[in-house]
Amino acid sequence: MEEPEQPPTTDEKAKAAVQLAGLAAFAAVGLGAAILVGGLLLLLLFVIVWGAWSISWIIGLPVTAVIVYVLSCMWTGERV
């Protein structure tokens, strides 16, 4: 005959609770790391996009000014 199943002992319950707490802590650390890495990647993306935009303005503004000046000189007939 089969023996009736014994309820878990206090020691087994404590082990299960420690394992569950460890799993929860591991998940929390993993989630925190993912949020941190994601935030850093977004910050890096922002810096790259902002830097490219700034460089394009630094280079593009004088070039645009020269093009506008040359076109206006051509329009008015002045010599460049």
C-alpha distance (Angstrom), angle and dihedral (degrees) to the residues before:
residue distance angle dihedral
M1 . . .
E2 3.72 . .
E3 3.72 119.6 .
P4 3.78 115.9 -121.2
E5 3.76 112.9 -103.0
Q6 3.77 112.3 -97.6
P7 3.79 119.3 -132.2
P8 3.81 113.5 -112.4
T9 3.75 115.0 -86.9
T10 3.78 123.9 -122.2
D11 3.80 89.5 -104.8
E12 3.81 92.0 54.6
K13 3.80 90.7 47.4
A14 3.80 90.4 51.1
K15 3.80 91.5 50.1
A16 3.79 90.9 50.0
A17 3.81 91.1 48.4
V18 3.81 91.5 50.3
Q19 3.81 90.9 48.9
L20 3.80 90.9 49.2
A21 3.80 91.5 48.0
G22 3.81 90.2 49.1
L23 3.80 91.0 50.1
A24 3.80 91.0 48.8
A25 3.81 91.4 49.0
F26 3.81 91.1 48.0
A27 3.80 90.5 50.1
A28 3.81 91.8 47.8
V29 3.80 92.1 50.1
G30 3.80 90.6 46.7
L31 3.79 92.0 49.3
G32 3.79 91.4 47.2
A33 3.79 91.1 49.8
A34 3.79 91.2 48.9
I35 3.81 91.4 50.6
L36 3.81 90.9 47.1
V37 3.80 93.8 48.5
G38 3.80 91.3 44.4
G39 3.78 91.0 50.4
L40 3.79 91.6 48.4
L41 3.80 91.0 49.4
L42 3.80 90.8 50.4
L43 3.80 89.9 48.9
L44 3.81 90.4 49.5
L45 3.80 90.6 49.0
F46 3.81 90.3 49.9
V47 3.81 91.6 49.7
I48 3.81 91.8 48.5
V49 3.81 93.4 48.0
W50 3.81 92.8 43.6
G51 3.81 91.2 47.0
A52 3.80 92.6 49.2
W53 3.81 90.5 47.4
S54 3.81 91.1 48.9
I55 3.79 92.8 47.8
S56 3.79 90.7 47.7
W57 3.80 89.5 53.7
I58 3.81 92.9 45.7
I59 3.80 90.5 51.3
G60 3.80 98.7 29.9
L61 3.79 99.7 49.5
P62 3.83 97.4 61.8
V63 3.81 91.4 41.3
T64 3.79 90.0 51.3
A65 3.80 90.5 47.7
V66 3.82 91.3 52.3
I67 3.81 92.0 47.7
V68 3.81 91.4 49.5
Y69 3.82 90.6 47.2
V70 3.83 93.0 49.9
L71 3.80 92.0 46.5
S72 3.80 92.1 48.4
C73 3.82 90.4 49.3
M74 3.80 89.6 50.4
W75 3.81 90.3 48.3
T76 3.81 94.6 50.2
G77 3.81 94.5 38.5
E78 3.79 95.5 -119.3
R79 3.79 121.1 142.5
V80 3.77 115.8 -104.8
